[in-house]
Amino acid sequence: MPSISRRVQAIKISDTKLMPMIAAKVGGCVSLGQGVPSFATPEHVVDAVCAALRQDPGAGKYTLQPGLPALRQAVAELLAREKGVNADPETEIVITVGAMEALLAAILTLVERGDEVLIPSPYYASHVEQILLAEGVPVPVALRPDDWGLDIAALERAVTPRTKAVLLCNPSNPTGMVYPDADLRALAALCERHGLFVISDETYDSLTFDGPMPLSLASLPELAGRVVLVNSFSKRFALTGWRVGYAYAARPLMDELLKVHDCTAICAPAPSQVAALAALTGPQQVFEQMRTALKARRKLACARLDELAEHFSYIRPTGAFYIMARYTFSAESSRELAQRMIREARVITIPGGAFGSEGQGHLRLSYGANEVEINEAFDRIGSWVLS
Ligand SMILES: Cc1ncc(COP(=O)(O)O)c(C=O)c1O
């Protein structure tokens, strides 16, 4: 039997996806697991897609390879309005199959075998698998454990002649932290000093609850030409199942990235691009309500966790919809504990160790579920830890 490629042998399916699969076998579980905002696709988005499919024979066909021109235009306007990033919609934006495809295309474009990519840890697990798939070397650099902040000095110490890029997720999945402007500027200076590329995963940019949208590294002139900004329609617009996202990069970089997009996806699904366009250009009130609901869910989840203060401690998150909860009642690995919690309490969480060794001893709790589910999950966890 010929062997499968080493690059695929080196990667694994993330625990974020495995835990729901284990739970499906157990049955009757409530989820604080995968990062899915509970909201249904808004009516105006459904209507736009149905109308397009009924009226436009093109709506079920391939779009132009970089994406629908109107959607790229709307994305460019959004980037200019919200982040001060001036992108040419013709040549510098690609609509992708979720942020996931954009990230993979960016990594395959920038990372060669043996290239090192600095990644603050705990990290989003798929970032590391994608670097490994490109035969690069992920170099986790611990976030400060007292506030999950960026440790710029540690990042600087981790730079070697093989360092090619920094991959930053801001707001962070899994910590729920939003990095302050000063740290982002310090990181940009570091990247400029060492001539590094930056992949900026801004999937949760609109979900900040205590302050404005964070600074985009793509808006900083000192990094011009060396940033790939990645974003998603999954979280802000609750369109996880539509699989649509986008990337921005300056023209020379985008020309290369588009080759990867062409040979992996051809284009993002046309109906999903119509959905994304409707979400971006239609009424925004429904999305504002989702954000408000998520903020209320953060309050609820933190309050419920505070009731279990003898068993969990955590740093209050400022964005996304995750809490990294450190458990103090067990010496088990986070994977063992999360699996036992599924079997015994019938609550899904994600083992913190899945996000790097800095996440060990934690469970990642998502508050994307509705308030009834959040309450039910904490009721179950509460009786379980006391039993
Ligand atoms: C940090 C981060 N980046 C990217 C993604 C993938 O997003 P998409 O659904 O757009 O592929 C996720 C999904 O959870 C995420 O948390």
The ligand as a Tripos MOL2 file, in Angstrom:
@<TRIPOS>MOLECULE
LIG
   16    16     1     0     0
SMALL
NO_CHARGES

@<TRIPOS>ATOM
      1 C1        -10.3980   32.5450   14.5210 C.3       1 LIG1
      2 C2        -11.1850   31.8900   13.4450 C.ar      1 LIG1
      3 N1        -10.7700   32.0060   12.1830 N.ar      1 LIG1
      4 C3        -11.4290   31.4310   11.1800 C.ar      1 LIG1
      5 C4        -12.5500   30.6680   11.4060 C.ar      1 LIG1
      6 C5        -13.2470   30.0290   10.2580 C.3       1 LIG1
      7 O1        -14.3140   30.8250    9.8750 O.3       1 LIG1
      8 P1        -15.2020   30.4800    8.5960 P.3       1 LIG1
      9 O2        -16.4660   29.8610    9.1060 O.co2     1 LIG1
     10 O3        -15.4360   31.7920    7.9420 O.co2     1 LIG1
     11 O4        -14.4240   29.5490    7.7330 O.co2     1 LIG1
     12 C6        -13.0260   30.5120   12.7130 C.ar      1 LIG1
     13 C7        -14.2030   29.6900   12.9960 C.2       1 LIG1
     14 O5        -14.5260   29.3610   14.1020 O.2       1 LIG1
     15 C8        -12.3210   31.1430   13.7620 C.ar      1 LIG1
     16 O6        -12.7120   31.0400   15.0240 O.3       1 LIG1
@<TRIPOS>BOND
     1     1     2 1
     2     2     3 ar
     3     2    15 ar
     4     3     4 ar
     5     4     5 ar
     6     5     6 1
     7     5    12 ar
     8     6     7 1
     9     7     8 1
    10     8     9 2
    11     8    10 1
    12     8    11 1
    13    12    13 1
    14    12    15 ar
    15    13    14 2
    16    15    16 1
@<TRIPOS>SUBSTRUCTURE
     1 LIG1         1 GROUP 0 **** ****
